[in-house]
Amino acid sequence: MLLLPIITGCWGRQEVNDIGIVTATAVDRADNGAIEVTLLLAVPRLVGTSSMAGGGGESKMETTAGWVVSADGETVMDAFRNIQAKLPRTIYFSHNRVLVLGERLAKEGIDPLLDVFQRNRQSQMNSFVLVAEHPTDILRFKPKFEKLSSEILEEEIVRGVGTNVRLVEFLAMLHAEGQEAYAPVVEWIRSTEKKESSNLRATVKTAVFRGDRLVGMLGDEATRGLIWLRNEVRDGVITIQVPESYGGGKISAEIKSASTRFRPSVRDGRVRIRIETEATLDIAENASKMDVERHLDTVETYFERDLEERLRALVDKAQKQLHTDIVGFGQSLYRNDPQRWRQAYAERWGETFPNVRADISVTVKVLNTGLVGKNVDMWEGGQ
């Protein structure tokens, strides 16, 4: 009798033959004003198909194993139901990898539209959030190396040098104290001049929100600065220009470790944030006439200046142009002194943030300069 509960069948089982597995979801505003939802469904019989016979003994590659279905609705859930009416199988969201938000819809406000993803028990909160001008076209992309465009997007986000934001993190930023949301941008990138050689990639650009509305974009340099301030640096390369007084040229270094912390304070009624960034680097290439080993302290100073300028550019753009606290200054103040935050800044942080004084301190340590110097002694075997 004790074994009976564990040998029973699964009451809530769902057979693969009865479900339509969603791998990517796109939400945008349709031309008629309705909510447009697009799903990329995996076709199980084609996922494992690598080729099919062709003439001349060669094989013809399957271009995709996905099926794209779209429908409009008054709400996201209404659009889901309209899509379900077109399918012979039950929509299954537990394998959704990517959520692509349309720019047109994001500019209007996305918080109400994300409610369904929080309530649905099948929602994959670890799926990545992206922003695109035409999200439906992104899902219709036919990849060359993978079976599904969702696989391409996931790999681009994980391996890329830009930001990567999961749904649970995006929702947390939307509702956090003193923190605005951001998400990477995905678009078409042509590998050559030929149209058929287009590629899909998450760019080194970032969509910036104020509240739940899209208010602007960050370019490559600003995005890299955001990654440093948000402690999201995993790896990468920094290149500096050597002054002509030292011979000119460039030096590149690989990032081995990086960390940034905020130290908030209030002086004379003005909020101040001290940004302390530390990094360790390995010299990867010396394309200059400078002797790195001899002038190591000077090289470290140049890297510190480069990073400081990068961080300053981002802070200035966030404060003076976008007026949105994507860097999390308010969040650091809230964590440091919650009572003061609620009493003095919570209700008017949007007005306070542009006037916050940011003091930036960067410390760089070069750990390894490489195995060779400027002068290399050649050894000739047998002589």
Salt bridges, closest charged atoms under 4 A:
GLU15 OE2 - ARG13 NE 3.35
ASP31 OD1 - ARG104 NH1 3.21
GLU108 OE1 - ARG29 NH2 2.63
ASP111 OD1 - HIS175 NE2 3.26
ASP115 OD2 - ARG119 NE 2.52
GLU133 OE2 - HIS134 NE2 3.69
GLU151 OE2 - ARG97 NH1 3.94
GLU154 OE1 - ARG97 NH1 3.47
GLU155 OE1 - ARG159 NE 3.03
GLU187 OE2 - LYS205 NZ 3.99
GLU221 OE1 - ARG310 NE 3.93
GLU276 OE1 - ARG261 NE 2.99
GLU276 OE1 - ARG263 NE 3.06
GLU276 OE2 - ARG274 NE 3.18
ASP306 OD2 - ARG310 NH2 3.38
ASP337 OD2 - ARG340 NE 3.94
ASP359 OD1 - ARG357 NE 3.08
